[in-house]
Amino acid sequence: MKRKSRSAKTETHAGRALKPRPVKSAESDRQGSDLEKTLALIKKRPGIRPSEINRLLNREESDGLRATLIKRGLIRKEKDGSAMRYYPV
């Protein structure tokens, strides 16, 4: 028995044609707004600690958000004794 090769356009799942996924997802929209909120918090409260950011954003952790803002050059982190503090650039 020969097998038919399917192209990406004719690929089906349970009898339905698969549609291409949108580039921008709801998750990326949420992350974008969380980045803006995090940046606004740091600008409003220079020297804020990560625990304060998490509490004010109602999140368990914000490591990824802070790392993204640092990579983009929008904030900087500074060690203060055993604490880490975040400042706008």
C-alpha positions as CSV (number, residue, x, y, z in Angstrom):
1,M,0.0,0.0,0.0
2,K,1.4,3.4,-1.0
3,R,1.4,6.3,1.4
4,K,0.4,9.7,0.1
5,S,2.7,12.5,1.0
6,R,1.0,15.5,2.4
7,S,2.2,19.0,2.1
8,A,1.9,21.5,5.0
9,K,-1.1,23.1,3.4
10,T,-3.1,19.9,3.3
11,E,-2.2,18.6,6.7
12,T,-5.3,17.7,8.7
13,H,-6.1,16.8,12.2
14,A,-9.3,14.8,12.9
15,G,-10.6,15.7,9.5
16,R,-10.0,19.5,9.9
17,A,-7.4,21.5,8.0
18,L,-4.8,23.0,10.3
19,K,-4.6,26.8,10.4
20,P,-1.3,28.6,10.8
21,R,-0.9,30.0,14.3
22,P,-0.8,33.7,14.9
23,V,2.7,35.2,15.5
24,K,1.6,37.2,18.6
25,S,0.0,35.2,21.4
26,A,-2.0,36.2,24.4
27,E,0.9,35.2,26.6
28,S,3.3,37.5,24.8
29,D,0.7,40.3,25.2
30,R,0.6,39.6,28.9
31,Q,4.4,39.6,29.2
32,G,4.6,42.9,27.4
33,S,2.2,44.5,29.8
34,D,4.0,43.0,32.8
35,L,7.3,44.4,31.5
36,E,5.7,47.8,31.3
37,K,4.3,47.5,34.8
38,T,7.6,46.3,36.2
39,L,9.5,49.2,34.5
40,A,7.0,51.7,35.8
41,L,7.4,50.3,39.4
42,I,11.1,50.5,39.2
43,K,10.9,54.1,37.9
44,K,8.4,55.0,40.6
45,R,10.5,53.3,43.4
46,P,14.2,53.4,42.5
47,G,16.1,50.8,44.6
48,I,13.1,48.5,44.9
49,R,13.9,44.9,45.9
50,P,12.6,41.8,44.0
51,S,10.3,40.7,46.8
52,E,8.6,44.1,46.6
53,I,8.2,43.9,42.8
54,N,6.7,40.4,43.2
55,R,4.3,41.6,45.9
56,L,3.2,44.7,44.0
57,L,2.7,42.7,40.7
58,N,0.9,39.9,42.5
59,R,3.4,37.4,41.1
60,E,5.4,34.5,42.7
61,E,8.5,35.5,40.8
62,S,9.7,38.1,38.3
63,D,13.2,36.9,37.4
64,G,12.4,36.7,33.7
65,L,10.8,40.1,33.6
66,R,13.8,41.7,35.4
67,A,16.3,39.9,33.2
68,T,14.5,41.1,30.0
69,L,14.5,44.7,31.2
70,I,18.3,44.5,32.1
71,K,19.1,43.0,28.6
72,R,17.2,45.8,27.0
73,G,19.2,48.3,29.0
74,L,16.2,49.8,30.7
75,I,17.1,49.0,34.3
76,R,20.2,48.0,36.3
77,K,20.7,45.9,39.4
78,E,23.0,46.8,42.2
79,K,24.0,44.7,45.2
80,D,23.3,46.4,48.6
81,G,24.9,44.2,51.3
82,S,23.0,40.9,50.9
83,A,20.1,42.6,49.1
84,M,19.7,43.2,45.3
85,R,18.1,46.5,44.3
86,Y,16.9,47.6,40.9
87,Y,17.2,51.1,39.4
88,P,16.0,52.7,36.1
89,V,18.8,53.6,33.7
